[in-house]
Amino acid sequence: MGGQQGSLVLELEFDVAAPRGRVFRLLTDPDELVKWWGPEGFTTPEATLDPRPGGSYRLTMQPPDGEAFHLAGEFVDVDPPRRLEYTFRWEEPVPDDRETVVSLSLEPVDGGTRVVLTQRGFATEQRLELHRNGWTESFRKLAAVLRAAT
């Protein structure tokens, strides 16, 4: 289909050495989320989350250089500690940004949890790759938070 607007899907898997409940908290508790959210060098000075279907969230992201920007959306499905789905939109979008939908499944594996991420609705490969890099770096930071806590 290639040319269809908003048809591109990002799929990633990460294994982390922690039980599902702990990982789910890192994804939904604002005090935990701010410890790891965002690519390398980014911080999250403010996070509000209401993790229930229809609940909203908003994150302030601070890049290493430049102005802070914001990410917001609504929770579609919340099934602790197994599944989380929410809409994802930038409040200061570039022209190629579209609202996307993030689905996270947490599956028990030996030694911890496998996080399976799907984010669908990208308009361009460039935006998809930007998110691939952002999630990959964010999940590295999440794994480091879990290692530091043990």
Salt bridges, closest charged atoms under 4 A:
GLU13 OE1 - ARG114 NE 3.71
ASP15 OD1 - ARG114 NE 2.76
GLU32 OE2 - ARG22 NH1 3.17
GLU32 OE1 - LYS35 NZ 3.17
ASP50 OD2 - ARG52 NE 2.90
GLU74 OE2 - ARG89 NH2 3.38
ASP77 OD2 - ARG83 NE 2.76
ASP79 OD1 - ARG82 NH2 3.10
GLU85 OE2 - ARG83 NH2 3.27
GLU85 OE2 - ARG120 NH2 3.55
GLU91 OE1 - ARG58 NH2 2.84
GLU92 OE2 - HIS70 ND1 2.87
ASP97 OD1 - ARG127 NE 2.83
GLU99 OE1 - ARG89 NH1 3.29
GLU129 OE1 - ARG132 NE 3.12
